[in-house]
Amino acid sequence: MQDNVVIERRKSKGESFLQHISSRPEILSFIGFIVLCILMTVISDRFLTMSNLTNVARQVSINAIIASGLTFVILTGGIDLSVGAVMALSGTFLSGALIAGWSPIAAIGIGLGVGVLAGLINGFLVSYARMPAFIVTLAMMEIPRGIALLYTNGYPMSGLPKSFAILGRGDVFGIQTPILIMLIVYFLVYILLNHVPFGRYVYAIGGNEEAVRLSGIKVEKIKMLVYVISGITASISGVVLSSRLMSGQPNAGIGFELDAIAAVILGGTDIAGGKGHIIGTLIGALILGVLNNGLNLMGVSPYTQKVLKGVIIILAVYISSSRQKKSA
């Protein structure tokens, strides 16, 4: 009798643990990340070296910064396909200002201003004009890219001052600047999502937008700010990439929106909105970074990597949809 009681208790504890894990998908993402790292360590003895790990973190930083802003959008049930193009336009305008003799601070302000403007346009059309986010941001994926190509005549803009390289190539107390910028962005985003009323509104809109609207909260304003945040993080990535390459690339960021969406979904954020955690997004970006790095170390073709990345995105969306159906 006592043995049966003990067995029942163990079962209930196991079930409660599984329920806790399923309610915190970022934990599953972290477990997957650890397993992936172990697998890559076994496959390649070059993976677990300090130089390679630092290189992975530096490469992850740009996608992770974009994904942090995109997390806000997806939490509201929206999508932003324009982040790669906004990143390129920010980088080219920033580079043009630096070449024209503007101070780095003023030039960075111009780059960030591009992100704010793009976010305002996206946010206004989605929230106030009630246009589908997919269509709006798909169009905005082309407009900034076209402006960047017109501005540069399709050529990279080089000749940036050496002092600007610190943002993409420098380090602070031994930490590479892109990694440090990424950590600062995630700290601010974490505070905004978890310790400010705005963050609660973002989650609530993704859960039930009409209920939030009936409670008196200005849903349109919140959604507009969400797209502005996505534009800002895209432009921050544009600043970092321009500093790293020491040039403004009008073709930069092609396909980055898919990587950012994959990072958000792999991190456990529900594609339908309302559920997710910013730490999960960072883990998702790290998973993609480790996977890309491991495949490169194994000599896998870039074309094959694209196929694998597409399969991973489909699987992640499928898992997210299944989790949503179970909770419903």
C-alpha positions as CSV (number, residue, x, y, z in Angstrom):
1,M,0.0,0.0,0.0
2,Q,2.8,2.4,1.0
3,D,4.7,1.5,-2.2
4,N,1.6,2.4,-4.3
5,V,1.4,5.7,-2.5
6,V,5.1,6.4,-3.1
7,I,4.7,5.5,-6.8
8,E,1.6,7.8,-7.2
9,R,3.5,10.7,-5.5
10,R,6.5,10.2,-7.9
11,K,4.1,10.1,-10.8
12,S,2.4,13.4,-9.7
13,K,5.8,15.0,-9.2
14,G,6.9,13.9,-12.7
15,E,3.7,15.1,-14.2
16,S,4.0,18.5,-12.5
17,F,7.6,18.8,-13.6
18,L,6.6,18.1,-17.2
19,Q,3.7,20.6,-17.0
20,H,6.2,23.2,-15.7
21,I,8.6,22.5,-18.6
22,S,5.8,22.6,-21.2
23,S,4.6,26.0,-19.8
24,R,8.2,27.3,-20.0
25,P,9.3,26.5,-23.6
26,E,12.5,28.5,-23.2
27,I,13.7,25.8,-20.8
28,L,13.3,23.2,-23.6
29,S,15.1,25.6,-25.9
30,F,18.0,25.8,-23.4
31,I,18.1,22.0,-23.1
32,G,18.2,21.7,-26.9
33,F,21.0,24.3,-27.0
34,I,23.1,22.3,-24.5
35,V,22.5,19.1,-26.5
36,L,23.5,20.8,-29.7
37,C,26.7,22.1,-28.1
38,I,27.7,18.7,-26.9
39,L,27.0,17.2,-30.3
40,M,29.1,19.8,-32.0
41,T,31.9,19.2,-29.5
42,V,31.9,15.5,-30.3
43,I,31.8,16.2,-34.1
44,S,34.6,18.8,-34.2
45,D,37.5,19.4,-31.8
46,R,37.7,23.0,-33.1
47,F,34.2,23.9,-31.8
48,L,35.0,24.2,-28.1
49,T,38.0,26.6,-28.5
50,M,37.9,30.1,-27.1
51,S,38.5,31.7,-30.5
52,N,35.6,29.8,-32.1
53,L,33.2,30.4,-29.3
54,T,34.0,34.1,-29.4
55,N,33.5,34.1,-33.1
56,V,30.1,32.4,-32.7
57,A,29.0,35.0,-30.1
58,R,30.1,37.9,-32.3
59,Q,28.2,36.5,-35.3
60,V,25.1,35.7,-33.2
61,S,25.0,39.3,-31.8
62,I,23.6,40.9,-35.0
63,N,20.8,38.4,-35.4
64,A,20.0,38.4,-31.7
65,I,19.6,42.2,-31.6
66,I,17.2,42.1,-34.5
67,A,15.3,39.2,-32.9
68,S,14.9,41.0,-29.6
69,G,12.8,43.7,-31.3
70,L,11.0,41.2,-33.4
71,T,9.9,39.4,-30.3
72,F,7.7,42.3,-29.3
73,V,6.0,42.2,-32.7
74,I,5.4,38.4,-32.6
75,L,4.1,38.6,-29.0
76,T,1.3,40.9,-30.3
77,G,0.5,38.4,-33.0
78,G,2.2,40.4,-35.8
79,I,5.1,40.0,-38.0
80,D,7.9,42.3,-39.4
81,L,9.6,41.2,-42.6
82,S,11.2,44.6,-43.1
83,V,14.0,44.3,-40.5
84,G,16.7,43.2,-43.0
85,A,16.0,46.1,-45.4
86,V,15.8,48.6,-42.5
87,M,19.1,47.4,-41.3
88,A,20.7,48.0,-44.8
89,L,19.2,51.5,-45.1
90,S,20.3,52.5,-41.6
91,G,23.8,51.3,-42.5
92,T,24.0,53.2,-45.8
93,F,22.6,56.4,-44.4
94,L,25.0,56.2,-41.4
95,S,27.9,55.6,-43.7
96,G,27.0,58.4,-46.0
97,A,26.9,60.8,-43.0
98,L,30.3,59.6,-41.8
99,I,31.8,60.0,-45.2
100,A,30.3,63.5,-45.4
101,G,32.2,64.5,-42.3
102,W,29.5,64.1,-39.6
103,S,30.5,63.1,-36.1
104,P,30.0,59.4,-35.3
105,I,27.4,60.2,-32.7
106,A,25.3,62.3,-35.2
107,A,25.7,59.6,-37.9
108,I,24.5,56.9,-35.5
109,G,21.6,59.1,-34.6
110,I,20.7,59.2,-38.4
111,G,21.0,55.4,-38.6
112,L,18.7,55.0,-35.6
113,G,16.3,57.6,-36.9
114,V,15.8,55.4,-40.0
115,G,14.7,52.6,-37.8
116,V,12.3,54.8,-35.9
117,L,10.8,56.2,-39.1
118,A,10.4,52.7,-40.6
119,G,8.8,51.5,-37.4
120,L,6.4,54.4,-37.4
121,I,5.3,53.7,-41.0
122,N,4.8,50.0,-40.3
123,G,3.1,50.6,-37.0
124,F,0.7,53.2,-38.4
125,L,-0.3,51.1,-41.4
126,V,-0.8,48.0,-39.2
127,S,-2.5,49.5,-36.2
128,Y,-4.4,52.6,-37.4
129,A,-4.9,51.7,-41.1
130,R,-5.7,48.1,-40.1
131,M,-3.7,46.7,-42.9
132,P,-2.3,43.1,-42.6
133,A,1.1,43.1,-41.0
134,F,2.4,40.6,-43.5
135,I,1.5,42.7,-46.5
136,V,2.7,46.0,-45.0
137,T,6.1,44.7,-43.9
138,L,6.5,42.7,-47.1
139,A,6.2,46.0,-49.0
140,M,8.5,47.7,-46.5
141,M,11.0,44.9,-47.2
142,E,11.4,46.3,-50.7
143,I,11.1,50.1,-50.1
144,P,14.0,50.7,-47.8
145,R,16.2,48.2,-49.8
146,G,15.3,50.2,-53.0
147,I,16.2,53.5,-51.3
148,A,19.5,52.1,-50.1
149,L,20.4,50.9,-53.6
150,L,19.4,54.3,-55.1
151,Y,21.4,56.1,-52.5
152,T,24.5,54.1,-53.1
153,N,24.0,53.3,-56.8
154,G,24.2,49.7,-55.8
155,Y,27.8,50.0,-54.6
156,P,29.2,49.6,-51.0
157,M,30.1,52.9,-49.3
158,S,33.7,52.7,-47.9
159,G,36.1,55.2,-46.4
160,L,34.6,55.3,-42.9
161,P,36.7,56.8,-40.2
162,K,38.8,54.4,-38.2
163,S,37.4,55.6,-34.9
164,F,34.0,54.1,-35.9
165,A,35.4,50.6,-36.0
166,I,35.2,50.2,-32.2
167,L,31.5,49.3,-32.4
168,G,32.0,46.3,-34.6
169,R,35.6,45.4,-34.0
170,G,36.6,46.8,-30.6
171,D,36.3,45.4,-27.1
172,V,35.6,46.8,-23.6
173,F,37.3,45.1,-20.7
174,G,38.0,42.1,-22.9
175,I,34.4,41.7,-24.1
176,Q,33.9,42.4,-27.8
177,T,31.8,45.4,-28.4
178,P,29.1,43.7,-30.6
179,I,28.6,41.1,-27.8
180,L,28.4,43.9,-25.2
181,I,25.9,45.8,-27.2
182,M,23.8,42.7,-27.6
183,L,23.8,42.1,-23.8
184,I,22.8,45.7,-23.1
185,V,20.0,45.5,-25.6
186,Y,18.7,42.3,-24.0
187,F,18.9,43.8,-20.5
188,L,16.8,46.8,-21.6
189,V,14.3,44.6,-23.5
190,Y,14.0,42.3,-20.5
191,I,13.2,45.2,-18.2
192,L,10.7,46.6,-20.7
193,L,8.9,43.3,-21.1
194,N,8.9,42.1,-17.5
195,H,9.0,45.1,-15.3
196,V,7.1,47.9,-17.1
197,P,3.3,48.0,-17.8
198,F,4.0,48.3,-21.5
199,G,5.3,44.8,-21.5
200,R,2.2,43.4,-19.9
201,Y,0.1,45.2,-22.5
202,V,2.2,43.6,-25.3
203,Y,1.5,40.1,-23.9
204,A,-2.2,40.9,-23.3
205,I,-2.7,42.1,-26.9
206,G,-1.2,38.9,-28.2
207,G,-3.6,36.9,-25.9
208,N,-6.8,38.8,-26.6
209,E,-6.6,42.1,-28.4
210,E,-10.3,42.9,-28.2
211,A,-10.4,42.4,-24.5
212,V,-7.5,44.7,-24.0
213,R,-9.2,47.3,-26.2
214,L,-12.4,47.0,-24.1
215,S,-10.4,47.5,-20.9
216,G,-9.5,51.0,-22.1
217,I,-5.9,50.5,-23.2
218,K,-4.9,52.2,-26.4
219,V,-4.1,49.1,-28.4
220,E,-3.2,51.0,-31.6
221,K,-0.6,53.1,-29.7
222,I,1.0,50.0,-28.1
223,K,1.2,48.2,-31.5
224,M,2.8,51.2,-33.1
225,L,5.4,51.4,-30.4
226,V,6.1,47.7,-30.9
227,Y,7.0,48.2,-34.6
228,V,9.1,51.2,-33.6
229,I,11.1,49.0,-31.2
230,S,11.6,46.4,-34.0
231,G,12.8,49.2,-36.3
232,I,15.2,50.5,-33.7
233,T,16.8,47.1,-33.0
234,A,17.1,46.5,-36.8
235,S,18.9,49.9,-37.1
236,I,21.2,49.1,-34.1
237,S,22.2,45.9,-36.0
238,G,22.8,48.0,-39.1
239,V,25.2,50.3,-37.1
240,V,27.1,47.3,-35.6
241,L,27.4,45.6,-39.0
242,S,28.6,48.8,-40.8
243,S,31.2,49.2,-38.1
244,R,32.3,45.6,-38.4
245,L,32.6,45.8,-42.2
246,M,33.7,49.5,-42.2
247,S,31.3,50.1,-45.1
248,G,27.7,50.7,-45.8
249,Q,26.3,47.7,-47.7
250,P,23.0,48.3,-49.6
251,N,22.6,44.5,-49.9
252,A,23.2,43.8,-46.2
253,G,20.6,42.0,-44.2
254,I,19.1,39.9,-47.1
255,G,17.4,36.9,-45.4
256,F,18.1,38.2,-41.9
257,E,14.4,38.6,-41.2
258,L,14.0,34.8,-41.6
259,D,16.9,34.2,-39.2
260,A,15.4,36.6,-36.7
261,I,12.0,35.0,-36.9
262,A,13.5,31.5,-36.5
263,A,15.4,32.7,-33.4
264,V,12.2,34.0,-31.8
265,I,10.2,30.8,-32.6
266,L,13.0,28.5,-31.6
267,G,13.2,30.4,-28.3
268,G,9.6,29.4,-27.5
269,T,7.6,32.5,-28.4
270,D,4.2,31.5,-29.7
271,I,3.8,32.4,-33.4
272,A,0.2,33.5,-32.6
273,G,1.3,35.8,-29.9
274,G,0.7,36.2,-26.2
275,K,3.3,33.7,-24.9
276,G,7.1,33.8,-24.9
277,H,10.2,35.1,-23.1
278,I,13.0,37.3,-24.3
279,I,15.7,35.0,-22.8
280,G,14.2,32.3,-25.0
281,T,14.9,34.5,-28.1
282,L,18.5,34.8,-27.1
283,I,18.8,31.1,-26.7
284,G,17.1,30.6,-30.1
285,A,19.7,33.0,-31.7
286,L,22.5,31.0,-30.0
287,I,21.1,27.7,-31.4
288,L,21.1,29.1,-34.9
289,G,24.6,30.5,-34.4
290,V,26.0,27.2,-33.1
291,L,24.3,25.2,-35.8
292,N,25.7,27.5,-38.6
293,N,29.1,27.4,-37.1
294,G,29.1,23.6,-36.6
295,L,27.9,23.0,-40.2
296,N,30.7,25.3,-41.4
297,L,33.3,23.4,-39.4
298,M,32.0,20.2,-41.0
299,G,32.2,21.6,-44.4
300,V,28.5,21.4,-45.2
301,S,27.5,23.4,-48.3
302,P,25.9,26.8,-47.7
303,Y,23.0,25.6,-50.0
304,T,22.4,22.6,-47.8
305,Q,22.5,24.9,-44.8
306,K,19.6,26.9,-46.2
307,V,17.6,23.7,-46.7
308,L,18.3,22.7,-43.1
309,K,17.4,26.2,-41.8
310,G,14.1,26.1,-43.6
311,V,13.3,22.7,-42.2
312,I,14.1,23.9,-38.7
313,I,11.8,26.9,-39.1
314,I,8.9,24.6,-40.2
315,L,9.5,22.3,-37.3
316,A,9.7,25.2,-34.8
317,V,6.4,26.7,-36.1
318,Y,4.8,23.2,-36.0
319,I,5.8,22.7,-32.4
320,S,4.6,26.2,-31.5
321,S,1.2,25.5,-33.2
322,S,0.9,22.1,-31.5
323,R,1.6,23.7,-28.1
324,Q,-1.0,26.4,-28.8
325,K,-3.7,23.7,-29.6
326,K,-2.9,21.7,-26.5
327,S,-3.2,24.8,-24.3
328,A,-6.5,25.7,-26.0
